[in-house]
């Protein structure tokens, strides 16, 4: 109890200082902490970590906009912006002007809390805080693998050990640490549950799983599976071993297992309200071509008369975007996300698709074939949206051509894919993989970080290319390959110059938006 009282004093002090630097976290007003609970002091830093996983840990919305929405959400094929940012010369056209925010906010708001929690847990000689440390570690991996997927090398295992932030890990080193941390967290939580059956010390503060450590274990194993598939081209032996171990340990199987964060206004809904982001032409082409009923759930009808009251998506990276055309494009479709919706950062559909891909590779992914796992992933997604699946699993429909109503001669395009929803056992593994990733992309909407990572790893789903490429100099990005990563943060270049030089050597290429991260192996086939 003495340790917990000390923890209370330290964390209250750190939170007060932290809040003054960030215009006070909204959590201080909407989620009051019961400090009479022995885990009450942990609520603020751990829960802020949960929120930071969605890049809005400071209670604002523009941080999410610049950290994710105008980067990964667009490059992952979900969205496009009709706002004339920087004279239509910005991230959409591959002149990457927003690349610092994800890094700066994650380290300022998430990793700072990680450091506090780990110090306090380490000071607990009785081990009474081990379970909360395990939750912390799962959240840290969930947040930091996103940073590594964006930048490549990151400060992870050495965070806070020396100077400004610490020494960068190569992406391989970081990923191996992710696997280790998830494995240890699962072992810790299993041990805790065995010794304390039915006890949920984090229940009052856990808006994701109501303190159910069994669900946190499923999340950890599912993340492990995700990361295993991510490295399949760079490290196939490790990928197989981690994937099989993750599935054997128990992964998500039901929508009740889905990992969602809550407690704040959903920033994507706010940005839709700003009319700063529209739904993508890719969604219209793929879901519209499939007559997919999920499209009507996620998209508003276009208000442009030519659209006839139907969904109309917008292509990103187009020429001719000015004040006049912007007004017209802003009559295209927006998302239906509500401010009260909890963002889902991992769902059981994704896990079924991961297992289906593993089956294609001959791995032990538990019960089921690649086909049955693929179909289970689709079915669970339909269940999540509450729409009837009908004959979707036998559909031979294909993505449709895209017709632009504002600049039809310039922006319209034929479809870029012919893949169908129905599973065909006789086709190649490459076609099967395109089916799996395309359906995973649909099921994961609107989680752009994951969409963009999988587009880079597999090339799927096939997306419309930009028509206006403003990349240049050291950051010259080809239209065919697109942006591969974000440059290191300017704040680190200023304050940790030697560290960034070292990180660049670990990147294996120049600090450029065109340089691939470790797992994104150039010219490597999917099979």
Rosetta blueprint (number, residue, H / E / L):
1 X L
2 X H
3 X H
4 X H
5 X H
6 X H
7 X H
8 X H
9 X H
10 X H
11 X H
12 X H
13 X H
14 X H
15 X H
16 X H
17 X H
18 X H
19 X H
20 X H
21 X L
22 X L
23 X L
24 X L
25 X L
26 X L
27 X H
28 X H
29 X H
30 X H
31 X L
32 X L
33 X L
34 X L
35 X L
36 X L
37 X L
38 X L
39 X L
40 X H
41 X H
42 X H
43 X H
44 X H
45 X H
46 X H
47 X H
48 X H
49 X H
50 X H
51 X H
52 X H
53 X L
54 X L
55 X L
56 X L
57 X L
58 X L
59 X L
60 X L
61 X L
62 X H
63 X H
64 X H
65 X H
66 X H
67 X H
68 X H
69 X H
70 X L
71 X L
72 X H
73 X H
74 X H
75 X H
76 X L
77 X L
78 X L
79 X E
80 X E
81 X L
82 X L
83 X L
84 X L
85 X H
86 X H
87 X H
88 X L
89 X L
90 X L
91 X H
92 X H
93 X H
94 X L
95 X L
96 X L
97 X L
98 X L
99 X L
100 X L
101 X H
102 X H
103 X H
104 X H
105 X H
106 X H
107 X H
108 X H
109 X H
110 X H
111 X H
112 X H
113 X H
114 X H
115 X H
116 X H
117 X H
118 X H
119 X H
120 X H
121 X H
122 X H
123 X L
124 X L
125 X L
126 X L
127 X L
128 X L
129 X L
130 X H
131 X H
132 X H
133 X H
134 X H
135 X H
136 X H
137 X H
138 X H
139 X H
140 X H
141 X H
142 X H
143 X H
144 X H
145 X H
146 X H
147 X H
148 X H
149 X H
150 X H
151 X H
152 X L
153 X L
154 X E
155 X L
156 X L
157 X L
158 X L
159 X L
160 X L
161 X L
162 X L
163 X L
164 X L
165 X L
166 X L
167 X L
168 X L
169 X E
170 X L
171 X H
172 X H
173 X H
174 X H
175 X H
176 X H
177 X H
178 X H
179 X H
180 X H
181 X H
182 X H
183 X H
184 X H
185 X H
186 X H
187 X H
188 X H
189 X H
190 X H
191 X H
192 X H
193 X H
194 X H
195 X H
196 X L
197 X L
198 X L
199 X L
200 X L
201 X L
202 X L
203 X H
204 X H
205 X H
206 X L
207 X L
208 X L
209 X L
210 X L
211 X L
212 X L
213 X H
214 X H
215 X H
216 X H
217 X H
218 X H
219 X H
220 X H
221 X H
222 X H
223 X H
224 X H
225 X H
226 X H
227 X H
228 X H
229 X H
230 X H
231 X L
232 X L
233 X L
234 X L
235 X L
236 X H
237 X H
238 X H
239 X H
240 X H
241 X H
242 X H
243 X H
244 X H
245 X H
246 X H
247 X H
248 X H
249 X H
250 X L
251 X L
252 X L
253 X L
254 X L
255 X H
256 X H
257 X H
258 X L
259 X E
260 X E
261 X E
262 X L
263 X L
264 X L
265 X L
266 X L
267 X H
268 X H
269 X H
270 X H
271 X H
272 X H
273 X H
274 X L
275 X L
276 X L
277 X L
278 X E
279 X E
280 X E
281 X H
282 X H
283 X H
284 X H
285 X H
286 X H
287 X H
288 X H
289 X H
290 X L
291 X L
292 X L
293 X L
294 X H
295 X H
296 X H
297 X H
298 X H
299 X E
300 X L
301 X L
302 X L
303 X L
304 X L
305 X H
306 X H
307 X H
308 X L
309 X L
310 X L
311 X L
312 X L
313 X L
314 X E
315 X L
316 X L
317 X L
318 X L
319 X L
320 X L
321 X L
322 X L
323 X H
324 X H
325 X H
326 X H
327 X H
328 X H
329 X H
330 X L
331 X L
332 X L
333 X L
334 X L
335 X E
336 X L
337 X L
338 X L
339 X L
340 X L
341 X L
342 X L
343 X E
344 X E
345 X E
346 X E
347 X L
348 X H
349 X H
350 X H
351 X H
352 X H
353 X H
354 X H
355 X H
356 X H
357 X H
358 X H
359 X H
360 X H
361 X L
362 X L
363 X L
364 X L
365 X L
366 X L
367 X L
368 X L
369 X L
370 X H
371 X H
372 X H
373 X H
374 X H
375 X H
376 X H
377 X H
378 X H
379 X H
380 X H
381 X H
382 X H
383 X H
384 X H
385 X H
386 X L
387 X L
388 X L
389 X L
390 X L
391 X L
392 X H
393 X H
394 X H
395 X L
396 X L
397 X L
398 X L
399 X L
400 X L
401 X L
402 X E
403 X L
404 X L
405 X L
406 X L
407 X L
408 X H
409 X H
410 X H
411 X H
412 X L
413 X E
414 X L
415 X L
416 X L
417 X L
418 X L
419 X L
420 X L
421 X L
422 X L
423 X L
424 X L
425 X L
426 X L
427 X L
428 X L
429 X H
430 X H
431 X H
432 X H
433 X H
434 X H
435 X H
436 X H
437 X H
438 X H
439 X H
440 X H
441 X H
442 X H
443 X H
444 X H
445 X L
446 X L
447 X L
448 X H
449 X H
450 X H
451 X H
452 X H
453 X H
454 X H
455 X H
456 X H
457 X H
458 X H
459 X L
460 X L
461 X L
462 X L
463 X L
464 X L
465 X L
466 X L
467 X L
468 X L
469 X L
470 X L
471 X L
472 X L
473 X H
474 X H
475 X H
476 X L
477 X L
478 X L
479 X L
480 X L
481 X L
482 X L
483 X L
484 X L
485 X L
486 X L
487 X L
488 X L
489 X L
490 X H
491 X H
492 X H
493 X H
494 X H
495 X H
496 X L
497 X H
498 X H
499 X H
500 X H
501 X H
502 X H
503 X H
504 X H
505 X H
506 X H
507 X H
508 X L
509 X L
510 X L
511 X L
512 X L
513 X L
514 X L
515 X L
516 X L
517 X L
518 X L
519 X L
520 X L
521 X L
522 X L
523 X L
524 X L
525 X L
526 X L
527 X L
